[in-house]
Amino acid sequence: MSDTSPTAPAPGPEPLRVADEDLDDLASALAKTIAEVRRHGVILDRLGSEPDRVLPAEQQTDGAAEAGAAGPEKADGPTSVFILALGGEKYAVELAALSNWVNHLLLPVYGREISTTRPWCAQWHEHPEAVARLHALWLAWQQLTDAEAGLAGPSTWHRDHLDQALVHLRAPDGPFAACATSPTRPNHRLLATPAPEQSGVAA
């Protein structure tokens, strides 16, 4: 006679238990993952704000190897994230983000006092050289303060980027030479630059 008693259900999987000493490692790994996701989000936002890039002709066909000898076609629009490669609304959006970083991080921490040997201009965004140098400094800050840059990343940013940028920006003959040299006497004046006609070689 066969056994007709009901079969007991199979036991479910055991709950995952993590040793207390491993929790710190998991928290650190999670923090790194979150930082990486945020960094990728910034990159995706920046890439999304760039115009669509046109693939070279050899990448649009199956015969990429055969067409490679012809050379890639030049892509339409800027392919750089550098602010001087942007225009119109994209430039304005990038400049607004840069201004936020300059006003809320760079100046409060590294601004130092205005003097004749260390001028500054509150309207720095109207000085093309200042915009270019500050934007390059900000891009380097984003890369070198990321968790993936390692523990020496911030030190590298100070040594290789911040110090050099401030030396040139705030030099007595730098882009702000005709601007404020005293916090009590704000001033803004763009220095004259060579005209395009003068930069060419005479025929």
N, C-alpha and C positions, 0 to 999 in steps of 0.2 A: 504494500500500500504506500503510495507516494505521500510525501510531506506537503500538506496544503497550508501550512502556517504562513502568514504574510512575511515577506522578506523585509528586513530592517533597511532603511535608506542608507545609502553610502555616506560616510562622513564627509563634510565639506572641507575645503582646504584650510589649513591652519592659518590663523592671522599672522601677517608679517611682523616680526619683532626686530627692532633695531637696538643694538647695544648702545648704552648711553655714551660710550666713548666714540661711537661713530656718528653721533648726531651733529657734532661740530663740523665734521668733514662734509656731511650732507648739506648743512646750512651754507657752508662756504661754496660748495659746488652749485647750489641753487642761486646764491647771490651772483656768481660768475655767469650763470646761464641767463639770469634776468638782465645783467649788464650787457651781455652780448646781444640779447633780443632787442634791447633799447637802442644799441648802437646800429644794429641792422635796420631798425625802424627809421633812424635818422638818415641812413644811407638810402633807403628806399624812398623816403620823402624827397630827398635831394634829387635822386634819379628821376622820380616822377615829375619833378618840376622842370626838368630839362626837356627840350624838344625831342620828338622822336628821332632816333638815329636811323639813317638809311644804311642798310647792309650793303657792303661791297657787292658788285655784280657776281663775283665768283662764289659768294656765299648764298646767293639766291637761287643757284642752280645746283644740280647734282654733280656737275663736272668741275668741282672746286680745284682739283689737282691740275687739270688741263688749263683752266682759266687763270691759275695763279701767276703765270708768266706775264700776263697783261698788266698786273699791278692793281691794287685796290683803288676804287674811286673815292674821292674825298667826301666825307660825311657832311650833310647839311647841318649848319648850326654848330654851336660850341659843344665840345665833348669834355670840357674841363669843369671842375666844381669851383675853380678860382673865380672870384667875383668880377675880375676884369674881363672874363670871357662871357659874362652874362649881360643881358640888356633888358630894358623895359621893366615889366612887372617883376620878372625873376630877379633882376638886380635890386629892385626896391625891397622885395621880400627878404633877400639875403642880407641886405644892408640893415634892415630892421632887426634881424636876428643877431647880427654882429653888434649893433648898437646896444642891444640888451646885455650882451656879454661884456662889452667894454664898460658900460655904465654901472653894472651891478657886480662885476667880479674884478676886472682888470684895474679900474681906477680906484675903487675902495681899498684894494690890497696893495697895488704897486704904483699908485699915482704920484706920490711924493709931492713936495711943495713946488709951486711954480716960481721960477727965478730967471734971471737973465741967462744963466748957464743951463737952465732946464726949462725951456718954454713949453707951453701947451696951448691948444686951441679948443675951446668948447664946441666949435663948429668943425671938428676934425673931419667929419663926413663930407665936407666940401673940398678937402685936400686929397686929390687922387692918390698921391704917394702914401699918405697916411692910411687911406682906405685899403690900399693894396697890402701894405706891411701889417696892418692890424688883422686883416682877413687871413693872411698867411699864418700869423701868430695864432689865431683862433683855430684854424684847421689843425695845426700842430698840437694845440692843447687838447682838441677832441681826440686825437689819435693817441697821444702820449699819457693822458690821464685815464685811459680806458684800462680795465683790468688786464686785458691781453698784453698791454705794454710792459707788464711786470712791475716789480717794486721800484726799479730805477727810472721808470718812465717820467714821473714828475721832475726828478732831478735833471734828466736829459732835456726836458722842455725848458727849464730855467736856464741851463747852461748854454744850450745850442740855439734857442729861439728867443726867449724873453729878453735876456740880457742884450743880445745883438739888436733886436728890434728897438728897444728903448734907447740904446746908444744913438741910433740913427734918427729916430723920431724926435727925440728931445735934445738933439745937438743944437748948439747956438746957431749953426748954419743949416739946420734941417728944415723940413717942410713948414715948421711953425716959427721960423726965425722972425717973421714980420708980425707975429701974433702976440698973445699975452706973455708978458715977462713978469707980471705981478698979479696975484689974485685979486687985488683991489682995483686994477685997471684992465679989465677984459678988453681984448682987441682981436680983430680977425681981418687978415688981408692975405690974399693969394699972391704968391711970388710969381713973377713973370717966368715963363719957360720959353725955350727956343721955338721960334715959329717953324712949322713944317718945311717951308721953303728953304730955311737956313740949314736944315739937317742933311740936305742932299749935296752931292758933289757937283760942282759947276761943270757944265759941258764945255 
